[in-house]
Amino acid sequence: MCSNTSPRSRLRLASAQCCGIALLVYWLGGSESRAQLAITEVMSWASTQCTCCLTQGVRNADFWELTNFGTETNDLTDYRFADRGPTFANAWPLEPRGLKIAPNESIIFVRAQQNIPDAAAFRRWWGESNLPTNLQVVCCYPFGYGFDEKGDGVRLFDPASNEVDQVYFGETILGSTFAYHTNTGLALQSLTNFCGAFQAATCADIGSPGWTCGSVKLRILNEPTNKTVNAGGDVILSVEASGLPRPRYQWYFGTNAISNVTGSVFPTLAAFPGFGPAWTESRPPSDLVIVNAQPHHAGNYFVEVFNGLEKLTSAVVTLTVNTTPGPVQFEPPPVPPCTPAGGELSPPGLSVTLGQTAKFKVIARGFPPPTFQWSRSAGPLDFEDILDATNATLDILNAQFGDAGTYRVRAQNSEGVTNAFATLSVTHPPALKITEAMSEECFHEANDWWELTNTGGEAVNLCGYRWDNHPGEIGGGPTITNGIVVQPGESIIFLEGRPREFFTSWWGGSNLPAGLQIVVHTANGLSFESDEINIWNPTAIGHDDLIDQVLFDAAVPCASFWFDSAACPDSDIKSLASLVGECGAFRSELGGDVGSPGWTQWTPPRLISIRWDGTNVLLEWKAQPGSTNVVQYTSDPSSPPEAWTDLGVPLRFNTAIGAMIDTTLDGARQRFYRIHKVAPANCPCP
C-alpha cells in the first residue's frame, strides 16, 4: 500500500471488510519516526489463488508491506523482521543495506519462491498499471519466514532489537490479503475498491500492494481502573488502545514518567504449593506492574498513549495501598489449561527431568507483608530450612534425583503463620523421538504433518509440551493445551490445519494404525526448502533444553522424511526420503504421497478382529507394513510370554492388514490370541 495522499488511494475509499485478528503492539519509549512505521498488509501463500504449476499446486509467494506514516525518511539498515515466533536474534535482516522508506511510502517484501523469483514477477502478478510507479518491491526473504494459513504474524525490529511493530492475523480466506480496519487498525481481509484494493492482473487475488487508506485515529478502548492492594503486594494497572500506527504507552505517577520495561517472556511452569502446577503469566508491556507496593506508591496514575502522530491521555486512577493488619493468605494461581506434568502428585507437585530447573512460587497477601521460609522434608513431619530461600519463589537449579521430595513454604506476619506443601519428582527425560515429517505433498488439498513416537517403556502425557520449527525458539510455536497420553511404542501425528478425518481419508483408514491419535494445530507449517522441528517439555526454560530435534534439507516432492538413527548408526545422513516398501512406507489413497504415518519400528502390532465361523477362527491384525509378525495363543492369558504357542510361522505383509485362519482348535473350549512382532520393516541405509 502507498500513502493516503495518492490519487489512486483517494479514488478507492469505499468498500471491504475482512476476517482476521491483529494484536495491538505495545512499546515504551523510542523515537517518533520509528513509531510512525507500520505493517499495513500481509498475504500468506495459502490465500493466493495464483499457481504456477497446476499439477503441483504451487502458489504464489507470501509478501508483507511496510508503510511510513510520518514526515521523515527512515533508514532501514539493520532492521529485522520475523513471523510469529522468533525474537530479534533469529529475525531476518531487511535487505538491501541502505534501504530507505520515505514519508507516505510503502515497500513490499516478498518471500523467495520459484514462481515469484524477482520484483518483476511480483509486478506481473498484480499488474504494473495497478501499482504506484515508484513502488519498491524487495525480493526475496527466505522461505522459512513464510506465513501460515491458519494464523500467523509479522514482527519488525529496529537495529537496537526494539520491536517497532507487530501484527497477528487469523485464518486466511482464499483470494484476499490482510489489510487493516479503518476504524481500529486491526487486520481485516481485503475487498475490491476498499482502501485501494484491486484484482491482481494474473488471477482473482484481491489486495492493495502499494496503497493505503492512511493512518487510523488513536483511541483508548479500555481505561485503567482504581486499584487497592495490601502493602507488600503486587498490583497491575492496565490500558488498551487502538490506532495506526499502533499505540505505544508511557505511564505517569502524579506528573512523573515511570520507566516500566516489562518485555514479554514466554510463560513458564511453576508449582504453587497447595494448588498444584500452573503457568506463570506474561504481561504485555502496556501494563504497569508495581512490585512490592508500599504506602509511597499510593496516589494518582495515568497513561499517555501515542503513535508518533497523535497523543492521548487516559483517565486518572487512584492506587490505594492498604496498611490495615491482616493474616497471610495464599491465593490460587491462574487456572492451567490442563493438568501439567506432575499435577497428579499429592501434595500438588511438579515433575522435572534430570538437570532442569524446578520452579516453586506462592502468591500471598496480608499486612504486614509476609516473610517466607522454604524447607525440605528430611523425614515424616520433619523439615529442614533451605539456606537463603526466603522469597516468594524457589528455584532448584540443575535438579538431581536427590532433590526429589516434599517442600514446604512457611509464610508469616504479626497476624499469623500459614504453611503450604508441594512435591517434586525428578525423572529421566522421556524417550520421545521425532520419527517422520512431510513438507511437500502431492495431494493438493493436504497440509504438512510430523510424527512423534514414544520409544520408551512408560506412558507420557504431552500436556504443556511446546514445539517449534525453524528457527526453533521455545515459546515461539504451539503449546499442547490438553492431556494427550502417548503409550509406549505409540506414534501420534501433528497435522497442520486439516481435520483428523481428512488425514484418515488422505492416507486411508485401513493403512493407519488402529486408534491413531492426530493433533491438529493452526500454525508452524514446514518449509519444503529445509526446516527443523524442536520439542520441549513443560518445565524447559531454555531453548537448548530439548526433548528432541530433527533437521532436514529440501523436501523430496510427494515423500515424507523419516528419522531413525538406530537404523543407520554409522551414517552422517540425518533424514531419508520415504520409499514404498521401505521402513513401512506405503502410498496414500489420495494424491499418491509416500510415507508411513503412525508406523515405526517401535509400533506394536494389534489384533483388530477375532471371528469364529463355527469351525475355525479368523484373525486380522494391523502392523507396520513390511514387518514380520507371528500370531500366538494360550489357554491361560496370565501365562508368561515364553509359554505362548506360535500359530504357524512368522508372516510378513507389505500392507498394514495381516490375516490368517486358526484351524487347530481341536475342541478347545477357549483360546486367547495375541500378535507378536518378530522383526520391524527393513530400513536400508544409503
C-alpha positions in Angstrom: 0.0 0.0 0.0 1.2 3.5 -0.5 0.2 6.8 1.0 -3.3 8.1 1.8 -2.5 11.2 -0.2 -2.0 9.3 -3.5 -4.7 9.9 -6.2 -5.4 6.2 -6.5 -6.0 5.9 -2.8 -8.5 8.8 -2.8 -10.4 7.1 -5.6 -10.7 3.8 -3.6 -12.1 4.7 -0.2 -15.2 2.7 -0.5 -16.0 -1.0 0.4 -14.4 -4.0 2.1 -14.4 -5.9 5.3 -12.4 -8.9 6.1 -11.8 -11.7 8.5 -8.8 -11.8 10.8 -7.3 -10.6 14.1 -4.4 -8.4 14.8 -2.9 -7.9 18.3 -2.0 -4.4 19.4 1.7 -3.6 19.6 2.9 -2.4 22.9 6.1 -0.3 23.1 7.5 2.1 25.6 9.7 5.0 24.6 11.7 5.3 21.4 11.9 7.8 18.5 8.9 9.4 16.9 10.0 8.5 13.4 10.3 4.8 14.4 6.9 4.9 15.9 5.4 6.1 12.6 6.3 2.8 10.8 3.5 0.3 10.5 2.9 -3.1 8.9 -0.1 -2.5 6.7 -0.7 -5.6 4.5 0.2 -9.3 4.6 -0.5 -12.2 2.2 0.0 -15.8 3.0 0.9 -18.2 0.3 -2.3 -20.1 1.2 -4.5 -17.1 0.5 -3.4 -16.5 -3.1 -5.3 -18.2 -5.9 -2.4 -17.8 -8.3 -0.5 -21.0 -9.1 2.5 -21.6 -11.4 2.3 -25.4 -11.6 -1.2 -26.6 -11.6 -0.2 -30.2 -11.3 1.7 -29.5 -8.2 -0.5 -26.6 -6.9 2.5 -24.3 -6.2 1.0 -21.0 -5.3 2.5 -17.5 -5.4 4.7 -16.2 -2.7 4.0 -14.6 0.7 4.5 -10.9 1.0 4.1 -8.1 3.5 4.1 -4.3 3.3 5.7 -1.7 5.5 4.4 1.9 5.4 5.9 5.1 6.7 3.1 7.4 8.0 5.5 10.0 9.3 7.2 13.1 7.8 10.8 11.8 8.0 12.7 9.3 5.8 13.8 6.2 7.7 16.9 4.2 7.0 16.0 0.5 7.4 19.6 -0.7 7.6 19.9 -3.4 10.3 16.1 -3.6 10.8 14.9 -7.2 11.0 11.6 -8.9 10.6 10.2 -12.3 11.6 6.9 -14.2 11.6 5.0 -15.0 14.8 7.6 -16.7 16.9 11.3 -15.6 16.5 12.9 -12.9 18.6 15.3 -10.3 17.3 18.3 -12.7 17.3 16.6 -15.0 14.8 14.9 -12.4 12.7 15.8 -11.8 9.1 17.6 -8.5 8.1 15.8 -6.2 5.7 17.8 -6.1 2.6 19.5 -4.5 0.7 21.5 -2.5 3.3 20.9 1.2 2.9 17.2 0.6 2.0 15.2 3.8 2.9 11.5 4.4 3.2 10.3 8.0 2.5 7.3 9.7 4.2 3.9 8.3 2.9 5.8 5.5 1.2 5.0 1.7 1.3 7.6 -1.0 0.5 6.7 -4.6 -0.4 8.8 -7.5 0.9 8.4 -10.8 -1.0 9.3 -14.3 0.1 11.6 -16.3 -2.2 9.6 -18.8 -4.3 10.1 -20.4 -7.7 7.2 -18.6 -9.4 8.0 -15.2 -7.9 11.8 -15.0 -8.3 12.1 -11.3 -8.5 10.3 -7.9 -8.3 9.4 -8.0 -12.0 7.4 -11.3 -11.4 5.6 -9.6 -8.5 4.7 -6.7 -10.7 3.3 -9.0 -13.4 1.2 -10.8 -10.8 -0.5 -7.6 -9.6 -0.3 -5.6 -12.8 2.2 -2.8 -13.5 -0.6 -0.3 -14.2 -2.3 -1.1 -10.9 0.8 -0.4 -8.7 2.4 3.0 -7.8 5.0 3.9 -10.3 7.7 4.3 -7.7 6.8 1.2 -5.6 9.8 -0.5 -4.1 9.5 -4.3 -4.2 12.2 -6.1 -2.3 12.8 -9.7 -3.2 13.4 -12.1 -1.6 13.5 -13.2 2.0 14.0 -16.9 3.0 11.2 -19.4 2.7 11.5 -20.2 6.5 9.8 -16.9 7.3 6.6 -17.6 5.5 3.1 -17.2 6.9 0.7 -20.0 7.8 -2.8 -20.3 6.5 -4.4 -20.8 9.9 -3.0 -17.7 11.5 0.5 -16.1 11.9 2.2 -12.8 12.5 4.7 -10.3 11.2 7.1 -8.6 13.6 9.5 -5.7 12.9 12.6 -4.9 15.0 14.9 -1.8 14.9 18.7 -2.2 15.0 18.7 -2.0 18.8 16.3 -5.0 18.9 13.3 -2.9 19.9 10.0 -4.2 18.5 8.8 -1.5 16.1 5.5 -3.1 15.1 3.7 -6.4 15.2 0.6 -7.7 13.5 -1.2 -11.0 14.1 -3.7 -12.3 11.6 -6.2 -15.1 11.6 -7.2 -17.8 9.2 -6.7 -16.8 5.6 -9.5 -16.6 3.1 -8.6 -17.7 -0.4 -8.0 -14.9 -2.8 -7.6 -11.9 -0.4 -4.7 -10.2 1.5 -5.0 -8.9 5.1 -5.1 -5.1 5.2 -6.5 -3.1 8.1 -9.7 -1.8 9.5 -10.0 2.0 9.0 -11.6 2.5 12.5 -9.3 0.3 14.6 -6.2 -0.6 12.6 -6.9 -4.3 13.2 -6.1 -6.8 10.4 -9.0 -7.4 8.1 -9.4 -9.2 4.8 -9.3 -7.0 1.6 -12.3 -6.4 -0.6 -12.3 -4.8 -4.0 -12.4 -1.0 -4.1 -11.7 -0.6 -0.4 -8.6 1.3 0.6 -7.0 0.9 -2.9 -7.8 -2.8 -3.2 -8.0 -4.2 -6.7 -7.9 -7.6 -8.5 -4.5 -8.9 -9.5 -3.7 -8.9 -13.2 -3.0 -12.7 -13.5 -5.6 -14.2 -11.2 -8.5 -13.4 -8.9 -6.5 -12.3 -5.9 -7.7 -9.1 -4.2 -5.2 -6.8 -2.4 -3.8 -3.3 -2.4 0.0 -3.6 -2.6 1.4 -0.1 -2.6 -1.8 1.7 -1.5 -3.2 2.5 2.0 -6.1 4.5 3.5 -3.7 6.4 5.7 -3.4 6.5 9.4 -6.2 5.4 11.8 -7.2 7.7 14.6 -5.8 6.8 18.0 -8.4 5.6 20.6 -8.4 4.3 24.1 -10.6 1.3 24.2 -10.3 0.3 27.9 -9.3 2.8 30.5 -7.3 1.9 33.6 -9.3 1.5 36.8 -8.8 2.3 40.5 -7.0 -0.5 42.4 -6.4 -1.4 46.1 -3.5 -3.6 47.2 -2.1 -4.7 50.5 1.3 -3.2 51.3 4.0 -5.5 50.1 1.7 -7.0 47.4 1.9 -6.6 43.6 -0.6 -4.7 41.5 -1.2 -4.3 37.8 -2.7 -1.2 36.0 -3.9 -2.0 32.5 -4.9 0.0 29.4 -5.9 -0.9 25.9 -5.9 1.3 22.8 -6.2 1.1 19.0 -5.0 3.1 16.0 -2.5 3.0 13.2 0.4 3.4 13.6 -0.2 1.2 16.5 -0.2 2.6 20.1 2.8 3.0 22.4 2.4 3.7 26.1 4.0 5.9 28.8 2.8 5.7 32.4 2.9 8.5 34.9 2.8 8.7 38.7 1.5 12.1 39.5 3.4 14.1 36.9 6.5 11.9 36.8 7.1 9.5 34.0 7.6 5.8 35.1 10.1 3.5 33.5 8.3 0.2 33.2 10.0 -2.0 30.6 8.4 -5.4 31.2 9.3 -7.2 28.0 7.1 -10.2 27.1 8.5 -13.5 28.2 7.0 -16.9 27.4 5.1 -18.4 30.3 6.9 -21.0 32.5 5.5 -23.8 34.6 5.8 -23.5 38.3 4.4 -25.5 41.3 2.2 -23.4 43.5 2.2 -25.2 46.9 -1.3 -26.1 48.0 -2.7 -25.6 44.5 -0.5 -27.5 42.0 1.4 -26.6 38.8 0.3 -23.7 36.7 1.7 -21.4 34.0 3.2 -18.1 35.2 1.7 -15.2 33.4 3.5 -12.9 31.0 2.2 -9.4 30.9 2.1 -7.1 27.9 4.4 -4.1 28.2 1.3 -1.8 28.1 0.6 -2.9 31.7 2.1 -1.0 34.6 3.3 -3.6 37.1 4.1 -2.4 40.6 6.0 -5.0 42.6 6.1 -4.8 46.4 3.7 -1.9 46.6 4.3 0.4 49.6 2.4 3.4 51.0 4.6 5.8 49.0 3.2 4.1 45.8 -0.3 5.2 46.7 -1.6 8.1 44.6 -2.8 9.0 41.1 -1.7 7.3 37.9 -2.4 7.9 34.2 -1.0 6.7 30.9 -0.1 8.6 27.8 -0.9 6.8 24.6 0.9 7.9 21.4 1.9 6.6 18.0 4.2 9.3 16.6 1.2 11.1 15.0 -1.2 11.6 17.9 -1.1 11.6 21.7 -3.9 10.8 24.1 -4.1 10.8 27.9 -6.1 8.3 29.9 -8.3 8.8 32.9 -6.5 9.4 36.2 -6.9 6.5 38.5 -6.1 6.0 42.2 -4.0 3.3 43.8 -4.8 2.7 47.4 -2.2 0.8 49.5 -3.8 -0.9 52.5 -1.9 -1.0 55.8 -4.6 -2.5 58.0 -3.2 -5.5 59.7 -4.4 -8.9 58.3 -3.2 -12.5 58.4 -1.4 -14.1 55.5 -3.4 -15.9 52.9 -2.2 -17.9 49.8 -4.0 -17.1 46.6 -4.5 -19.6 43.7 -2.6 -19.2 40.5 -4.2 -18.8 37.1 -6.0 -22.0 36.2 -3.9 -24.1 33.8 -5.5 -25.2 30.5 -4.9 -28.8 31.5 -3.1 -30.7 34.3 0.6 -30.3 33.5 3.2 -33.0 34.2 3.3 -33.9 37.9 -0.2 -32.5 38.6 -1.3 -35.9 39.9 1.2 -35.8 42.7 0.0 -35.4 46.3 0.5 -32.9 47.7 0.2 -30.9 44.5 3.6 -31.1 42.9 5.8 -30.8 39.9 7.8 -33.2 37.8 11.0 -32.1 36.0 13.6 -34.1 34.1 17.1 -34.6 35.3 19.1 -31.3 35.1 16.1 -29.0 34.6 15.1 -26.1 36.9 12.2 -26.8 39.2 10.2 -23.6 40.0 8.1 -23.1 43.1 6.1 -20.0 43.7 3.4 -18.6 46.0 1.0 -15.7 45.7 0.4 -14.3 49.2 -1.5 -11.3 50.6 -1.7 -9.9 54.1 -0.3 -7.0 56.1 2.3 -6.5 57.5 4.0 -8.0 54.3 4.7 -11.7 55.0 8.2 -13.2 55.3 8.9 -16.6 53.7 11.0 -19.6 54.5 11.2 -22.7 52.3 12.2 -26.0 53.7 12.5 -29.6 52.5 11.3 -32.8 54.2 14.1 -34.7 56.0 11.6 -37.3 57.2 7.9 -37.7 58.2 6.8 -34.3 59.6 10.4 -33.2 59.8 11.5 -30.3 57.6 14.9 -28.6 57.3 15.1 -24.9 56.3 16.8 -24.2 53.0 19.5 -21.6 53.4 18.7 -18.2 51.8 15.3 -19.5 50.5 13.3 -16.6 51.9 11.4 -15.2 48.8 8.0 -16.0 47.4 9.8 -18.1 44.8 12.2 -21.0 45.0 14.2 -22.2 42.0 16.0 -25.6 42.3 18.7 -25.4 39.6 20.0 -28.5 37.8 17.6 -30.7 39.7 19.0 -34.2 40.6 17.3 -37.3 41.8 18.3 -36.4 45.3 16.3 -33.2 45.1 13.0 -35.1 44.9 10.8 -34.9 47.9 8.3 -32.7 49.7 8.8 -29.0 50.1 7.1 -26.6 52.5 6.8 -22.8 52.4 6.0 -21.0 55.6 4.6 -17.5 55.3 4.1 -15.4 58.4 3.5 -11.9 59.7 2.5 -10.4 63.0 -1.1 -11.6 62.5 -0.3 -15.3 62.0 1.5 -18.1 60.2 0.4 -20.4 57.3 2.1 -23.3 55.5 1.7 -24.9 52.1 3.3 -28.0 50.7 4.3 -29.3 47.2 6.1 -32.4 45.9 9.0 -32.5 43.5 9.6 -35.5 41.2 12.8 -35.8 39.2 12.8 -38.3 36.3 14.9 -39.2 33.3 13.9 -37.3 30.1 11.0 -39.2 28.3 12.1 -41.3 25.3 10.2 -39.3 22.8 11.6 -39.2 19.2 10.5 -37.2 16.2 10.4 -40.0 13.6 8.8 -38.6 10.5 7.9 -35.3 8.8 6.3 -34.2 5.5 6.6 -30.8 4.0 5.7 -31.1 0.3 2.7 -33.1 -0.5 1.3 -34.2 -3.9 -2.3 -34.2 -2.8 -3.1 -30.6 -3.4 -5.5 -30.2 -0.5 -3.1 -31.7 2.0 -1.0 -29.9 4.6 2.2 -30.6 6.4 2.5 -33.1 9.3 5.1 -34.7 11.5 5.2 -37.7 13.8 6.2 -38.1 17.4 7.0 -41.6 18.8 7.3 -42.8 22.4 10.3 -45.2 22.2 10.4 -45.8 25.9 8.6 -48.1 28.3 6.4 -45.5 30.1 3.4 -43.5 29.0 3.9 -39.8 28.5 1.4 -37.0 29.0 2.0 -34.2 26.4 0.0 -31.6 28.2 2.1 -28.4 28.3 4.7 -29.6 25.7 5.8 -27.0 23.2 7.3 -27.3 19.8 8.6 -25.0 17.0 10.1 -25.3 13.6 12.9 -23.1 12.3 14.4 -21.0 13.9 13.4 -23.1 16.9 12.5 -20.9 19.8 10.9 -22.1 23.0 7.5 -20.3 23.2 7.7 -19.4 19.5 5.4 -22.2 18.4 2.3 -24.0 19.6 1.7 -25.3 23.2 -0.3 -28.5 23.7 -3.2 -27.4 26.0 -5.0 -30.7 26.6 -4.0 -34.1 28.0 -2.7 -36.3 25.3 -1.2 -39.6 26.5 1.3 -41.4 24.3 1.7 -45.1 25.2 5.0 -47.0 24.9 5.6 -47.7 21.2 2.8 -45.4 20.1 3.2 -42.7 17.5 1.0 -39.6 17.1 0.6 -37.2 14.2 0.8 -33.4 14.4 -1.3 -32.1 11.4 -1.4 -28.5 10.2 -4.8 -27.0 9.6 -6.8 -30.0 8.5 -9.4 -32.1 10.4 -8.5 -35.6 11.7 -11.0 -37.1 9.3 -9.2 -35.5 6.4 -5.9 -37.2 7.3 -7.6 -40.6 7.6 -9.1 -40.2 4.1 -5.9 -39.0 2.6 -3.7 -41.9 3.8 -6.5 -44.5 4.0 -8.0 -45.7 7.3 -7.0 -49.3 6.6 -3.4 -48.3 6.2 -3.1 -46.5 9.5 -2.6 -47.9 13.0 -5.8 -48.5 14.9 -6.6 -45.6 17.2 -4.0 -43.3 15.6 -4.0 -40.0 17.6 -3.9 -36.8 15.4 -3.2 -33.4 17.0 -4.4 -30.6 14.8 -2.5 -27.2 15.0 -3.0 -23.9 13.2 0.5 -22.6 12.6 4.1 -23.6 12.0 3.9 -25.2 8.6 7.2 -26.8 7.4 9.3 -25.4 4.7 9.9 -27.6 1.7 13.3 -25.9 1.1 14.6 -27.1 4.6 13.5 -26.9 8.1 13.7 -28.3 11.6 11.4 -29.5 14.4 12.1 -28.9 18.1 10.1 -30.1 21.1 10.4 -29.1 24.7 8.6 -30.5 27.8 6.5 -28.2 30.1 9.4 -27.4 32.6 12.0 -26.4 30.0 13.1 -22.8 30.3 15.9 -22.6 27.8 16.0 -23.1 24.0 18.6 -25.8 24.3 16.7 -27.8 26.9 15.2 -30.0 24.1 13.4 -33.4 24.3 14.3 -33.9 20.7 15.3 -32.1 17.5 15.5 -33.0 13.8 16.8 -31.1 10.8 16.1 -31.9 7.2 17.1 -30.5 3.8 15.0 -29.7 0.8 11.9 -31.9 0.6 11.6 -34.7 -1.9 8.2 -34.0 -3.6 5.4 -36.4 -2.6 7.5 -38.2 0.1 8.0 -37.8 3.8 11.3 -37.8 5.6 12.0 -40.4 8.3 14.5 -40.1 11.1 15.9 -43.2 12.7 19.5 -43.1 14.0 19.1 -46.6 15.2 18.6 -47.9 11.7 21.7 -46.1 10.4 24.0 -45.6 13.3 27.1 -45.0 11.2 25.5 -42.7 8.7 26.0 -38.9 8.6 22.6 -38.6 6.9 20.0 -37.5 9.5 16.9 -37.7 7.3 15.9 -40.0 4.5 13.1 -39.8 2.0 10.4 -42.5 2.2 10.3 -45.2 -0.5 7.4 -47.6 -0.9 8.2 -50.9 0.8 11.0 -49.5 3.0 10.6 -48.7 6.7 6.9 -49.4 6.5 6.2 -46.8 3.8 3.2 -47.0 1.5 1.3 -44.8 -0.9 -1.6 -42.7 0.3 -5.0 -43.4 -1.1 -5.4 -39.8 -2.3 -2.6 -38.0 -4.1 -0.1 -40.8 -4.3 2.1 -39.5 -1.4 4.6 -41.9 0.2 5.1 -42.2 3.9 4.5 -44.3 7.0 2.4 -42.2 9.3 1.8 -43.9 12.6 4.3 -46.8 11.9 7.8 -47.1 13.3 10.0 -49.9 14.5 8.5 -49.3 17.9 4.8 -49.6 16.9 3.4 -52.8 18.4 1.1 -54.9 16.1 -2.5 -55.0 17.2 -5.3 -57.6 16.7 -8.4 -55.9 15.3 -10.7 -58.8 14.6 -11.3 -62.3 16.0 -14.2 -64.2 14.5 -15.4 -67.8 14.8 -17.1 -69.3 11.8 -18.3 -72.4 13.7 -15.2 -74.4 12.9 -12.2 -72.1 12.7 -11.1 -68.7 14.0 -10.4 -65.9 11.5 -7.9 -63.3 12.8 -7.0 -59.9 11.4 -4.4 -57.5 12.7 -2.7 -54.2 11.9 1.1 -53.9 11.9 3.8 -51.9 10.3 3.8 -52.6 6.6 6.8 -54.9 5.8 7.2 -56.0 9.4 7.3 -59.7 10.4 4.8 -60.9 13.0 3.5 -64.1 14.4 0.2 -65.0 15.9 0.4 -66.7 19.3 -2.2 -68.4 21.5 -2.7 -69.7 25.0 -5.5 -71.1 27.2 -4.4 -69.0 30.1 -3.9 -65.3 29.5 -1.7 -65.0 32.6 0.9 -67.2 31.1 4.4 -65.8 30.8 5.5 -64.7 27.3 7.6 -67.8 26.7 4.6 -70.0 27.4 2.5 -68.8 24.5 2.4 -71.0 21.4 3.2 -69.8 17.9 0.3 -70.3 15.5 2.2 -71.2 12.3 5.3 -69.5 11.1 6.0 -65.7 11.2 4.3 -63.8 8.5 5.4 -60.7 6.6 2.8 -58.4 4.9 3.6 -55.4 2.7 0.3 -53.8 3.8 -0.9 -52.7 7.2 -3.5 -55.5 7.4 -2.5 -59.1 8.2 -4.8 -62.1 8.4 -4.8 -65.8 9.0 -7.1 -68.7 10.0 -6.6 -70.9 13.1 -7.6 -74.4 12.1 -6.1 -76.0 15.2 -8.8 -75.6 17.8 -9.5 -79.4 18.1 -12.3 -78.9 20.5 -10.6 -76.4 22.8 -13.2 -74.6 24.9 -11.3 -71.3 25.0 -8.2 -69.8 23.4 -6.6 -66.4 23.8 -4.6 -64.7 21.0 -2.0 -62.1 20.6 0.1 -60.7 17.8 3.9 -60.6 18.4 6.4 -58.6 16.3 9.3 -60.7 15.2 11.1 -58.0 13.2 10.3 -54.4 12.1 10.2 -53.4 8.4 13.5 -53.2 6.6 15.0 -49.7 6.8 18.1 -49.7 4.5 20.8 -47.1 4.9 22.0 -45.1 1.9 
